[in-house]
Amino acid sequence: AGALPLPAKLFWRRVDEVGDDLEFLHFTSLTRESFYELLVLCTPYIKSNGIAADAKGLPKPCHLSRRVARPRDIVAMTLRYLLSTAEYKDLHVQFGLVLTTFADWCIQLGIRALIKSPFKHEKSRVFWDRSENKLQQSAKKTASFLDIPGVVAMVDGTKVETKSLVITWNKTE
């Protein structure tokens, strides 16, 4: 055996298939129902796009069948990376992937899926509970937060720091 666990002994698979709902919530930061809703949105994008950001056209069925990570795994590893403070070197083993595959391929595909999939779905709508003037006043109050280096947002007065992942986009997108 090598440094990576066998697929049946992966930490993620145990949490997903055997773990209780609270353990799943702690691992993915979503309930099983919310995770499933997100998975339904992202799976078509993951299946219709190559692992590499610069891949052209639809992946061939033989390439899809050889993928080590299922769409479920890609969404979970992307959430785990984005919502935790752990580094690549600590996370890739939980999913049974070599570090370069985890970081360079699966996480980037997952992020692209999370960004692009919800745009055209009818459940992906934002509902405002304030008037447009009130929203503009709130936006003016928080506009200065984006000037702080390494901060992408503020949530209840707590800064949300950026991850250093570089996503390469196709020029047509």
Solvent accessible surface area in square Angstrom, and as a share of the most:
residue,aa,sasa,rsa
1,A,153,1.18
2,G,64,0.62
3,A,102,0.79
4,L,54,0.27
5,P,48,0.30
6,L,111,0.55
7,P,87,0.55
8,A,91,0.71
9,K,125,0.53
10,L,11,0.06
11,F,76,0.32
12,W,1,0.00
13,R,46,0.17
14,R,119,0.44
15,V,1,0.00
16,D,12,0.06
17,E,114,0.51
18,V,125,0.72
19,G,14,0.14
20,D,91,0.47
21,D,97,0.50
22,L,109,0.54
23,E,73,0.33
24,F,0,0.00
25,L,68,0.34
26,H,130,0.58
27,F,9,0.04
28,T,1,0.00
29,S,57,0.37
30,L,46,0.23
31,T,62,0.36
32,R,61,0.22
33,E,126,0.57
34,S,47,0.30
35,F,0,0.00
36,Y,131,0.50
37,E,81,0.37
38,L,34,0.17
39,L,20,0.10
40,V,73,0.42
41,L,34,0.17
42,C,0,0.00
43,T,31,0.18
44,P,85,0.53
45,Y,34,0.13
46,I,0,0.00
47,K,104,0.44
48,S,44,0.28
49,N,37,0.19
50,G,12,0.11
51,I,42,0.22
52,A,24,0.18
53,A,16,0.13
54,D,103,0.53
55,A,41,0.32
56,K,178,0.75
57,G,64,0.62
58,L,138,0.68
59,P,23,0.15
60,K,124,0.52
61,P,112,0.70
62,C,66,0.39
63,H,79,0.35
64,L,60,0.30
65,S,91,0.59
66,R,167,0.61
67,R,48,0.17
68,V,108,0.62
69,A,9,0.07
70,R,89,0.32
71,P,26,0.17
72,R,61,0.22
73,D,6,0.03
74,I,0,0.00
75,V,1,0.00
76,A,0,0.00
77,M,1,0.00
78,T,0,0.00
79,L,15,0.08
80,R,50,0.18
81,Y,13,0.05
82,L,65,0.32
83,L,100,0.50
84,S,25,0.16
85,T,139,0.81
86,A,32,0.25
87,E,100,0.45
88,Y,58,0.22
89,K,122,0.51
90,D,74,0.38
91,L,1,0.00
92,H,27,0.12
93,V,60,0.34
94,Q,40,0.18
95,F,9,0.04
96,G,16,0.16
97,L,6,0.03
98,V,89,0.51
99,L,70,0.35
100,T,81,0.47
101,T,46,0.27
102,F,0,0.00
103,A,11,0.08
104,D,75,0.39
105,W,103,0.36
106,C,4,0.02
107,I,0,0.00
108,Q,28,0.12
109,L,0,0.00
110,G,1,0.01
111,I,13,0.07
112,R,9,0.03
113,A,0,0.00
114,L,34,0.17
115,I,73,0.37
116,K,46,0.20
117,S,20,0.13
118,P,33,0.21
119,F,149,0.62
120,K,192,0.81
121,H,47,0.21
122,E,126,0.56
123,K,136,0.58
124,S,36,0.23
125,R,133,0.49
126,V,107,0.62
127,F,176,0.73
128,W,172,0.60
129,D,133,0.69
130,R,131,0.48
131,S,63,0.41
132,E,124,0.56
133,N,104,0.53
134,K,114,0.48
135,L,46,0.23
136,Q,93,0.41
137,Q,102,0.45
138,S,38,0.24
139,A,60,0.47
140,K,157,0.67
141,K,157,0.67
142,T,65,0.38
143,A,61,0.47
144,S,70,0.45
145,F,60,0.25
146,L,112,0.55
147,D,120,0.62
148,I,74,0.37
149,P,122,0.77
150,G,42,0.41
151,V,11,0.06
152,V,81,0.47
153,A,39,0.30
154,M,51,0.23
155,V,87,0.50
156,D,146,0.76
157,G,63,0.61
158,T,90,0.52
159,K,94,0.40
160,V,62,0.35
161,E,110,0.49
162,T,72,0.42
163,K,68,0.29
164,S,108,0.69
165,L,36,0.18
166,V,110,0.63
167,I,39,0.20
168,T,77,0.45
169,W,107,0.37
170,N,47,0.24
171,K,207,0.88
172,T,132,0.77
173,E,106,0.48
